[in-house]
Amino acid sequence: MRRKKTKRGASAPAVTTVVVMRLYIANSAPNSVRAVANLAAICEEHLKDNFKLEVIDVLEYPLRALADGILVTPSLAKVSPLPAAKIVGNLSDKKSVIHALGISESVE
Amino acid sequence: MKGVTVNATKSAALQPLPKIATGIPGFDELSHGGLPRNRTTLLRGGPGSGKTVFALQSLVNAARRRQEPGIFVAFEESTRQIVANAASFDWRLSALARHQLFFLDAKLSPEVVQSGEFDLSGMLAILKAKKEEIGAKWIVFDGIDVLLTLLQNPIAEMREIYRIRDWLTENEVNAAIITAKIDGDGSAVVNYGFMQFMVDCVIRFERRIEHGVALHRLQITKYRGSDFVAGEFPVSFGPAGMEVDAPEPAEIRQVASSERISAGFERLDTMLGGGLFRGSSTLITGVPGTSKTTLAGKFVEAACRRGERTLFVSFDESADRIARNLTSVGIKLKPCIKTGLLRMYSGRTETIGAEDQLVKLKALIREHRPRCMVIDPISAIAKSGGLAAARAVANRFIYLAKDEKITVMVTAINEGDEPETEATDLQISTIADTWIHLSYLIRSGERNRALTIIKSRGTWHSNQVRELVLSDAGPMLADVYTAGGEVLMGTLRWEKEDEERTKKLQRRAEFDHKRGELQVAEADTRARIKALELDLERQRNELAKYSSGNEARIVSSSDREKEMRRIRSADPAGRAASGLAPSLAKRGASVRSGNSGRKNRNDAHDAP
């Protein structure tokens, strides 16, 4: 079950770069469900529509996850812009997620 | 599914627990078959205690010997590190990693940011996929403690341990191994109690430093549904990997040979009642310089002369030096090395534990397959590490040699000059079959080497203290001279020998003199006999001449008697006289024929 979510609003703000991310989850495991919610909130708040998110269910595509170097779930990988980053956990610590994604400047 | 599990448990209760061999020498004996089949084993111990090696070696053995692929999940080290670490063993891991083994790098990179809780469901899904892909039968989770620490929460830890357990139940493998860095009694680890409960077998590893030498130990602390050898066992690492020094079987089944082989030279063999028994062990003790090595060298040389493969293990002295030094006493080992019969190995003892020495010795024996072997000195293994370990190793070595039917000679340095002090050292004197003690005897300002056979099992042996003399012709036992109940040695012996020599010379001179006299007397007698023989010859000739004349005279005289009787007309009584006449006549003739009575007696004597 691969879910692709691409949100692109009509009223885009001044942020020009699009953040490409992949979220690896384990179906409906509590931490995975929480991660999806937490990430949605972060994106809503800081990225508006300037992001591309691919959600990969590792239970369904384990070898894909392996190829991507993913082990634990949930894991969030920032693919672009560089530098790439990897965040593990249910993303409950918003500050560290924002910092790791390099989108702190868009706060406020 | 549940019903199947119940059935399996039932049958397991009735039958002995199925096990799967690890192929680790010694461990499968210790555990009576290996790890529990289809179950999980926990390896616990401090850093560097050998957990990873044990796990990896089991995996390699399964892949290579049974073509059972395996998965190695590394939480602590990167895959590259593990392969590099294993390069010191001859496992050819990189070749196996291509097809048979899958290494999952589960080490979280330090660049990974952690935000909130995570779990292993994703990883276990990956492992399941990989397991099915390569058909893995073994799985190792190496360094699970590293992962659990990242969870930062005892409840989460517990939950993930459960998750792994459930995964292992669902994804049946031949054996699962989890290693965890848990020191001491494990009380420092929150979920240790539960981890121990969820697995069927727990093996504790320990690495400790004794006298500056690292000693590795292994102990099975739990084995559900199976008996095992409890207790702590030494672990050593050789080129083939880990080896556990499992205890020897309780029953000793060595076959005693009655074949005798030379202990080195004839006089020593005589003292031993004909030599050493094949497959026996001999201990030579003595203070430094009592020529223990020389005796051992002579034994080796004799073995090579018989064409037997021989191993000479020395410690802290190079093989070449030993060979050179032995040349000075006429023992030539170099030709034996050239022919390949003799293998000399010189080991270092500093910082090498006794158990590692044993592993090395075992490897040498496997490699060279000797029939005779020397360790000079075996006491060197006690130099580094604990004495207790050295003692155990020395004992086990002797038993090993006996099992392999190797005739072994070991030397041991003892501090005092009394052989009894050896008993405080390695205590091999009790298990050695023959015990030769070399000492210095100081008497009349001299130090001489003395050889005593303290014991020799199953054979007669000399109980005399003998002097050991070294020359360029090799070691020799000097002739025995006793004075006042003591064996004379050195100069005293020489004096005695000299005295004996002088006496011998004297006796010889006396004898020669006597013989001369007798020869003269004999010659004299011979001369006299010759003269008498000549005399005799002359007389015989004379006798021959006379006897023909006498016959004629006797005949004529008897005719004259007849004539006289006829004239007298004598009565027939004269007939009887005439019947006797010839013999009388003969006697009469001889009487008459001799000039003297003495000559006649000689004649009569000659006649018969």
Interface residues (C-beta under 8 A of the other chain):
Chain A: Y24 I25 A26 N27 A29 N31 S32 R34 A35 N38 V58 L59 P62 L63 A65 L66 I70 L71 V72 T73 P74 S75 A85 K86 I87 V88 G89 N90 L91 S92 D93 K94 S96 V97 H99 A100
Chain B: L104 A106 L108 S109 E111 V112 V113 Q114 S115 G116 E117 F118 D119 L120 S121 G122 M123 A125 I126 K128 A129 K130 E133
